[in-house]
Amino acid sequence: MADKLLEVRNLKIEATAYPPGEKPRDITIVDDVSFQLEKGKVLGLIGESGAGKSTIGLSAMCYGRGGVRITGGEIVLNGRDIRQLKPGALRRVRGGEVTYVAQSAAAAFNPAKKLMDQVIETTLQRGEMSKSEAEQRAVMLFGKLGLPNPETFGRRFPHQVSGGQLQRAMTAMALCPKPDLVIFDEPTTALDVTTQIDVLAAIKEAIADTGVAALYITHDLAVVAQVSDDIMVLRGGKTVEYGDVRQIIEAPREEYTRALVSVREIEHEEKKPAAEPVLRVDNVTARYRGTNFDVLKNISVDLSPGQTLAVVGESGSGKSTLARVITGLLPPKEGTITFAGRELSPDMASRKRDDLRELQMIYQMADVAMNPRHTVGTIIGRPLEFYFGLKGEAKRKRIQELLDEIEMGQGFIDRYPAELSGGQKQRVCIARALAAKPKMIICDEVTSALDPLVADGILKLLLNLQKIEHVAYLFITHDLATVRAIADSIAVMYQGKVVRYGSKSEVLSPPFDDYTDLLLSSVPEMKLGWLEEVIEHRRMESAGN
């Protein structure tokens, strides 16, 4: 009992919903959730979007985001129910006893302030250390978290460091005031697998060294298995399963947990390339206007009709830039793009209507890819009217056929994007692309913002549509599990170059080049101790070199 840091009992959290055309009503978003956390331990909170993970995590400092209200239960931290504290005492808890690491470090830092000033700001405000003491602690944490040049790292501005370094700087900020509990809210979701490993290892080591307890929020069970002692699986604001990490991973009791464990077990038989590709990228080099360096360097790849080419690599490798060149948004400095047997104009404005129609794109963030004031029917119907002149009942009938194809069926045609889940929004974007009857679709990280089970459904849908429509996919991703599930051929990109290219079986078979080996070894596996094995393997390789 002396080691118990946090105990949450019968937590109930509500919010007010404002349905279009209806009166506001209260809804329960977390219902009767209970758990406890000992000092120095990590509890993983896992579940799909809307499960209540972040809401429950923030409740550990008695905070409700966006009008959310804690309406029931007890939150006992260090022996007292913090729900009963007065505002001043509660402010001392936040940023002192409990700190928070957000998902997007880029959005959490002030771009106009140096990192050191931001990392020590809360610690100084609380008056627990002098400025020199706080800076010394920050430098120590920078070193512990594996940041380069710890003594001078804090002099940089946020834009002068990588995403992974910024995420570790935020972890240093959370650890600086010597909290008892840190809430990690999806701290590696937006990172590449190679960067994710470094951040995970740094977080795990920092937790072990400082003795801090943590709530680790994520939708990736393989990730949370590497850092947690216990796991609580959530769905719809309720606890599905709660137990130690070994039981959850190796012997899950509930059907939903078993589905999370087995996600991405999609069987896709690799197809042989056709004699004539639908897309040929030939010796393309490109740079952005106003710069003097090439972001793409002599890229050559082919894509056959009805097949999937996966383009993989870390952020900054040139994946999305290649898509911009193919679509004509970034004319190449050198090289040609041949599509459906004809050479495309380098600039999109000069391309013919059929060039635009037959080459479509699905974006990563469905939220910002649709006009929130347009209905689903309007969004899907626009290409039908623009390319084929469909109107009235003929257009509405075709929209409904497309909704049936993406397995959304009746009742969605007159809804707005705000009334859809993340997976449903992405399905609407897929239907909009299909409405143009394309020969090829560029899928730019279309599942990276989705929960594993929802992403799984999207991948299965895309594969099924490919069989029906015989459409080719250029699939941009940094998720190797997705690549294994859907690809026929793979191009591995690094620093603007294709470093490995061929059929899926060729690219994923040894011997590997150094970068491909690093990518493949960085994909989290659903087994205990995997992170330690990877870290030890890399340490031995470094020692050998």
N, C-alpha and C positions, 0 to 999 in steps of 0.2 A: 504493500500500500504506500510505503514511503517513496517509491520510485514513480508513482502515478503522477503524470504531469497534467494531462487533459482527460476529462471525462465528459462526454456529451450524452445526455439522457433524454430520450423521447422528443427529439428536436422536430419542431414543426415550423415551416416557413411559408408565408403566403405572399401573393402579389395581386394587383388589380389588373384584370384584362379589359381591353376596350374593343370588343368585336365590332366590325363595321355594321352600322345600322342597328345596333343593339345597345342596351343599357350596360354600363360597366358592371363587372362582377368580380368577386374575389375568387381566386383559384389557389389551391394548395400545390406548391412546387417541391416541397420536401415534407415527407409524412412519416413521423414516428421513427426517426433514425437515431440509433445509439451506437457509440463506440468509445474506446478508451486508448490512450497512448502513454507509454512509459517514457521516462527520460532516456535520451540517447537512441530511441527507436524510430523507425520510419513506417508510417501507414500509407499504403497506396490506395487512392480513390480512383476507381476506373468505371467507365460506362460511356454510353453514347451521348451525343449532344442533347441537352435538355434533361439529362439524368439527375442533375443537381450537384455535380462534383464541385464546381467552383463555388456555388452558393453555400455548400456545406463547409468547404475549406475556409471561406471568408467568415463564416459564423464563428470560427475559432477565435476571432478577435471581435466578435459581436458586431459584425458589419454586414449590412444588407445593401447590395449594389443595385442601382436603377429602380428604386422604389420598392425593393424587396423588404419584407417585414418578418422578423423573428417573432412568432406569435405563441410559441409553446416550447416547453422543455427547459432543461438546465444546461449551462455551459460552464463546467467547473474547471478553472485553470489555477494551478498552484493552490488548490484547496478552497477557493471561493468562487461563487457563481458570478461571473462577470456580467451577466444580464442585469444584476441588481446594482452594479456600480453607477455612480454619478458620472456625468459627461467628462469632468476633469480627470477623474481616476481612470476612466476608460481610455482617454487620450494617452495617458501614461503607459497603459498596457500595449497599445498599438505603437509599433516602432521601438518598443523596449523589450517586453516579455515575448511579444509575437511580432514577426516581420514577414514580408510578403515578396515573392519573386514572380513577376508577371510573365506572360507568354511572349510578348513582343518587346524585347529590350529596346529596339529602335524607337518605338513609340513611347517608352517609359522614361527616356533620358531627354534632358533639355539640350538641344543642339548648340546652344549659345554658351554653355558652361563647360569647363574642363571636367574630366571624369573624377578627379580627386575631390573637387569641391562638392560634387553630387554624392559621392560614395560616403563622405564623412558628415554630410549635412545633418542628418537625423541624430547622429551620435553627439554632435556639438549642441544641437538644440536641446537635448536632454541634459546637458551639463555634466555628463558622466566622465568625460575626458577633456583634457586640454587639446588644442588644435594639433600640437606636435605629437601627443600620445595617439590621437585618432589617426593621424597620417602614418605613424609608425605601424599601427595595427592594420591599416589599409594595405601598406606595402607588404607586410607579412602575409596577408590574405591573398594579395595578387600573386605572390610566389607560390603559396599553397595551392592556388587554383590553376597554376601552370601558365600564367600570363607572361608575355615576353618583357624583359627588362623591368622587373617590378619596381625598381627605384624611380624610374622615369615614366612608367606607363600612365600614371594619373595626370600627367601634364598634357595628354592628348585630349582632343575633342571627340565626341561620339562618332562622327563621320570618318575619323582617321583610324578606326579599328574595324575588324571583321565582325560579322554577326555572332559568331561563336565567342569571340573575345568580349563582346558587349554583354552577352548573356552571363559570362563568368564575372564580369565587373558588377552586374546587378546582384549576383550571388554574394560577392564581397560586400556590397552595400547592405545586404540583409544580415550578414554575419557580423558586421562592424560593431554594432551596439551590444554584442554578446547576448543575443536573445536566448530564451529557453526553447522556443518553437519557431520554425520557419515553414511557411506555406509555399510550396513550389507549384505554380499553376501552369502546367503544360510547358515547362522551361525548355524543352528540346524539340517540340513539335514542328517549328518552322525551320529547323536546321537540317543540313545534309547529313547523311549517315556517317560520313567521316568526321564531321565536326561534332555531331551528336555524341559519338563515342568519347571524344575528349572532354566535352562538357559533363557527360554522365560520370565519367571517371573522376573529374575534379569535384563534382558535387558529392559523390560518395565518399571520397577521401576527406573532404572538408567536414562532412557530418561526423565521420569517425574520429577525426582529430579534435574537433571542438566539443564533441559530446552533446550537440544540439539535437533535439527531436524534430521530426519533420512530417508534414502531410504532403505527399507527392501525388499531384492530380494529373491524370493523363487518360487518353483513350487507347493507348498502346500497351497491351498486356505484356508483351515481350520486353518492353522498356522498363515497366514498373517492377517486373520480376527481378531485375538486376540490382535495384536499390532498396527494396522494401523488406521489412520483416513480416508484416501482415498486409493483407489486401481486403478491401471492401468493394464488392461489385454492386453498382447502383443501376437502377433503371426506373424511369418515371418518378424520380424522387423517393424511391423506396429501396431498402436493402434487399438485394437478390441473394447474395452469399457473402459471408465474412469469415475469414480464417487465416491461418499462417500461409506464407507464400508457397511452401512446398505442397500443401494440400490443394490450394487453388490451382496451381499449375499442373500437378501430376494426377490429382484425383478430384476434379470439380464435381460437385453434387448436382448443380442445377443446369438445366438445358441451355439457358442463356450463357452461362459461364463456359460450358463446353463448346458453344458456337464461337465464343471469343478465342478460345484456345486453338480451335481448328481453322480459323479464318485464313483465307488465301490459298486454300487447297483446291485451286481451280485446275482442271485438267484441260490442256490445250495442246493439240497435236501440231507440231511445227510443219508448215507447208513449204514446198519447194518453190523457188522463185520462178516467175513466168519468163518467157523468152523476151518479151518487150515490157519494160517497166512503165508504170503510170507516171512516176516521177524520177527524174535523173538530175542530181546536183553534180555539176562537173567543174572541179578545180575553182571553187568559189572562195574568194578572199574579200573581206568587208571591213570597213571601219566607220565609226560614227562621225558625223559632221563636226568639225572643229577640233578633232583629235589627230594625233600623228602616229598612232599605233593601230595595228590590225587586230580586231576582236575575233575574226574568223580567218584561218590560215589554210588555204588550199584544201577545202572540204570537198570530198566526192563520195556520194552515197546514192543508192538506187532503192526504189520501193515498187514492188509488184502489185498489180490489181488484186484486191481482196485480201491483202496481207497487212501485217503490222510491223513497222520498223520502230523499235524503241531507241530513243536517243537519251543516253544517261550520262551523268556527271554531276559534279558539285556546282554550287552557285558560282557564277562567273566563268563557267567553262565554255559558254557560247551556245547552249541549247536553245534558249528563247530567241537569241539573236539569229540563229539559223532559221527559225520559224518566220521571223520578220523579213528576212531576205527572200524566202520562198513565197511569202504573201505579197511582196512588192513594197512593204513599208520601209525597207532599207535597201536601196539599190546596191548591188555588189560593186566593188572596185574592179574585180576581175572574175572571170568565170561565167557560166551560163546555167539557167534553170530550164529544163525541158519537161513539159507536162502534157500527158495524153498525146505524145507524138509531135507537139509543136513547141518551139522555143518561146518562153514567156518574156514579155517586156519587163525590163528590170524594175520599172516604176509602176505601182498599182494604178495610178491615174491613167496610164496609157493602155491598160489591159482591156480586152474585149469583155462583154457581159458574160459570155460562156466561160471565160477564164475565171471570172469572179464566182460564178455559180458553182462550177465543178470543184472548186477548191475552198472548203469551208473550215471554220475554226471553232473549237470549244475551249473556253477559258477556265483558268484555275478557280477564280472567285465568281461563282454564279450570282452572288448577291449584287455585285456591281456590274454584271454583264447584262442585266435586264432593267428596263425602265420600271420603277416601282409603281408608277401611275397607270401602267398598261396591264390589261388582263392577260392570262395565259393564252387565250385565243388570239388576241391582238399580236402578241409577241411571236407566236408560231406562224400566224397568218401573213405577216409582213413579207417574208420571202416568197410566199405563194402568190401574192399579188404583184410583187416587184418583178419576179422572173417569169411567171406563167400567166399573169393577168386574171387569176381566179378571184371571183367576188361572190357575195351573197351566200346562197345555200351550198353551192359547189365548194366554196372556200371552207365553210364551216364543216362540211362533211369530210373534207381532206384533213382538217385540223383534228377532228375526232379520230380519224384513222391513225394519224401520227401519235395521238395520245394513247391509243390502244397498243401501238407498236412499242411504246416506251413503258407499257404496263401501268398506266395511270387511269385509263378507262373513263367512265362517266363521272360528271360532277366537278371536273377541274377546269373546264374551258372558260368559265366566267370568274375564276378566282384570281386574286392578285398575288404577286410574289411573296408579300408579307404573310400570306395565309398558307405558305408551303414550308415543308421541312427542307434542310440542306440538300438531302438526296433528291427530293422532288424538284427543287430548283435546277439541279444539275441535269435531271432528266428532261426538263423543259428546254434547256440549252441544247441538249442532244437532238430533241425533236425539231428545234428551229434550224439546226444544221442540216438535218435529213430532209427538211421541207424543200431545200434547193436541189434535191436529187444529185448530190455531189459524187464525184469519182474518188475523192480523197478528203479526209478530215484531219486537221492538225489538232491533237488533243494535248493542250499545254497544262500539265500537272492537274488534270481534271479530278483526281481523287485525293490529292494531298491535303485538302481542307476538310475531308470527310472522315467520319468514324470508320473503323475497320469493317464492321458488318455492312454499313451503308456503301462504303467503297467497293466491297465485294459484290454487292448487288449491281452497282454501276458497271463494273468490269464484265460481269456475266451478261448484262444487257448489251454492252458494246460488242462482245463476241457473237452473241446471237444475231444482232443486227447486221454484223459483217457477213454472216452466212446468208442472210435473207437479201441484203442489198448489194453484196459483193463490193462494198466500199473499202478503200485502203485507209489505214491509220498511220500517221506519223505521231508516235506517242512519246511526248517529252516528260521525263520523270527523273527523280533521284531515288525512287523506291525500287530496290532490286527484287523485292517480293512480287511487285506488280509486273516487272519485266519477265520474270520466270513464268508468271501466270498467263500472259497474253502475247508475247513477242514471237515473231517468226525469224526476224533478224535484229541485230543490235549494233549500234554505233556508240562507242564509249568516247566521250569528249573530255579533254583536259586542256585548259589554257588556250582555247580557241582552235585546237587541233583534234582530229579523230585519231586516237591512239590505238584503237582496236575495233575491227569491223568484220562482220560476217554473219552466218546463220547463228541462231541462238545456241545450238549444240556446240558450234565451234568456239564462240566467244566465252561460253561458260565452262569450257573444258581446259584443263591445264595443258601446257605451261602458260602462266599468265605473265604479262608485263607488270611492273611494280604498281602502277596506279590501279589497274583492274583488280589485282590481288588485294590492294587496300580497300577498294570499294566492296568487293565480295565478302571480305572478312569483317566488314563494319556493319553488316545487316544484323540487327539484334535477333537472337534465336530464343525460342521458348524453352529455355533450360536454365536451371540454377547454376551460378558460377560462370556463366558464359563471359560476362564482362571481365572478370579476373583473368580468365584464360587469354582473352584478346590482349589485355594490358601486359601480361607476362610475356606473351609471344612477341609483342612489339619491343618490349624492354630487351629481350634476348637478341632480337634482330639488330637493335641499335648498338648493343654491346659488341656484337659480332662485326659491325661496320666500323 
